Amino acid sequence: MTHAALTRLQQGLAALKDDHLDRRRRLLDGAQGAHVTIDGRRVVSFCSNDYLGLAADPALIRSAHAALDACGVGAGAAHLITGHHRFHHDFETAFARFVGKPAALLFSTGYMANLAVLTALVGRRGAVFSDKLNHASLVDAAKLSGANCTRYRHGDLAQLESQLANSAAQDKVIASDLVFSMDGDIAPVDALLDLAERYDAWLYLDDAHGFGVLNAGRGGLTERARASDRVIYLATLGKAAGVGGAAVAAHASVTDWLVQKARPYIYTTASPPLLAACLLESLRQIEAGDARRERLDGHVRQLREGLADLKRGHLMPSATPIQPFVVGANADAVRMSHALLERGLLVPAIRTPTVPAGTARLRITLSAAHSGDDVAQLVEAMHAVA
Ligand SMILES: *Cc1c(COP(=O)(O)O)cnc(C)c1O
């Protein structure tokens, strides 16, 4: 008997390969860091989101050992059953204080937190307004909510305003990445808040890449946004925080509502409490992390100066540790990425459909764990292969 569906999958896989769109996983041995062993080879990694170098930090490792002895490995149940550990609770309190919001709720991943917030805030009579370059998890969350989903051109506030003005929806949410994950630019938070106030909408900001890095580590919120009840803030905790999970910070009625209504919070086992203990230590390191952030800023300057005169391709205007180098065609990005790997430098090619057609790029990310020599090596290799 033929299995036509399986044959179609196999044809689909072959087509992806022909278009240079097939993805593969590289195998990491040992710890995350600036230098990693990937597929059995030592390379300098310019692709992790471990911006502060906390993922394998000795203080975090010690906190994990201590927590392991205190609370074991698994959470055992969902938060609303018996899984809500004091470590989870203490982290939520500390996180809310640090980012300057009244309350916080810890999730297992950023993807789940986005699904939770948008599905709990709006239903079929609501409307979600999203920047076109928002992360896939926000796009999926908006769809899953059943709300009317409208996308505005990246950063186009005039278009957003006309969409808001034309909406008759009762509950409205403006949803945006705070730092855009593939471009590295920062959303105009106060201007978005102006529109949220004018049209009585929530403003939901996903700061996966700003938390730990911007504003002494407190993330990309402005003072006005911190103080506003309509701003709901998300930090993911597997990037600069170096651990995993995500925290939503907002007015206490919002976090209470999520506990009551958000299915990706309710119907899942709590994350291991030892991770929350590591996150508490991570928060301390982030708070005391000015030296790490200064080193990171120095690397960003060094890279931008070093690549300024490259003719084949260009760096996008980004002041964050995400430094995309746009080359255009998928095949060219892949070719450059391979050539860099031959020189022991791991820089991923980001292709369509993750980014718009014709803007395939090398997504360089920098970390405080890099040395100036690592960055110099990348600059030299980029000149050789471009
Ligand atoms: C990484 C990322 C997420 C997902 O967070 P995870 O904790 O990895 O699931 C959500 N939003 C943005 C903008 C991201 O970059």
PDBQT file of the ligand as one rigid body, heavy atoms in Angstrom, charges set to zero:
ROOT
HETATM    1  C1  LIG A 401      13.247  33.864  21.891  1.00  0.00    +0.000 C 
HETATM    2  C2  LIG A 401      12.025  34.709  21.776  1.00  0.00    +0.000 A 
HETATM    3  C3  LIG A 401      10.797  34.283  22.288  1.00  0.00    +0.000 A 
HETATM    4  C4  LIG A 401      10.596  32.891  22.822  1.00  0.00    +0.000 C 
HETATM    5  O1  LIG A 401      11.146  32.743  24.078  1.00  0.00    +0.000 OA
HETATM    6  P1  LIG A 401      11.553  31.277  24.565  1.00  0.00    +0.000 P 
HETATM    7  O2  LIG A 401      11.740  31.427  26.015  1.00  0.00    +0.000 OA
HETATM    8  O3  LIG A 401      12.791  30.926  23.832  1.00  0.00    +0.000 OA
HETATM    9  O4  LIG A 401      10.402  30.376  24.203  1.00  0.00    +0.000 OA
HETATM   10  C5  LIG A 401       9.735  35.158  22.265  1.00  0.00    +0.000 A 
HETATM   11  N1  LIG A 401       9.863  36.383  21.724  1.00  0.00    +0.000 NA
HETATM   12  C6  LIG A 401      11.018  36.816  21.176  1.00  0.00    +0.000 A 
HETATM   13  C7  LIG A 401      11.091  38.187  20.599  1.00  0.00    +0.000 C 
HETATM   14  C8  LIG A 401      12.132  35.985  21.178  1.00  0.00    +0.000 A 
HETATM   15  O5  LIG A 401      13.269  36.393  20.630  1.00  0.00    +0.000 OA
ENDROOT
TORSDOF 0
